[in-house]
């Protein structure tokens, strides 16, 4: 049976799906529920921010989406139900893995062989998700153009969740089992991941250019105001030092789009007030063109475009 984040302690839900769902709903937290059907087959429910997101049947490495009702009805023969609480970043990475397809599997037992694999992905400018499993480690990391995306790294270890990529020399007990995944472009999890990448990168470009125009002090004032406006929405998003840190689990593309639209509109309004609408529009247009074409395409598809955020 596949266990996600096996180092995480199970929630005390007494083998009850209802108890698990009530816990997630009451606490408004992310997590997952695993039902063991037999030695090779598992049903998994992903929960985002307290709400059921999607469910899957996993048979060895073959994953199939199932309805929430079908997941709830899978009770006959279930020997164990496991529920765990997850950081939002872990929930959305597990979701992305379940909506992707296994491409390759590797067994890596030394730092040298791991470095060679990293060099190969870098040369190929590979984009994809990797899963690492060992006796003391389980988690995911997203690669973009051959580079590890630091905000998209999450691992469970005996001491808890970490968001730094582990060093192989510091992980003892067993080799790393590496699974790489390819994405289905139409999948919600993939669309959300690309949209997030694009929103984060565009924000970085905007804030960096704005700082060059007005200075660090006015940039900090705008970031504080934007963080104040974000607070009532309870999004796990913050702005600091010309960067947007988005650790929120948006369980649909529409929810993510709504949040980013509100953020870009507030950003545009603040810049309009300080530097005027013409300069703001120029800044938005030029920074938008600096984003990777794939990221720009998904932003454009969701109407997150420069013309929408300046008077």
PyMOL commands that set and color helices and strands:
alter all, ss='L'
color gray80, all
select helices_A, chain A and resi 17-27+68-73+88-98+111-124+168-170+188-214+216-231+253-275+277-288+293-301+306-308
alter helices_A, ss='H'
color red, helices_A
select strands_A, chain A and resi 30-36+41-48+51-59+62-66+80-86+100-108+128-134+137-144+147-157+160-162+176-183+237-240+243-246
alter strands_A, ss='S'
color yellow, strands_A
deselect
rebuild
show_as cartoon
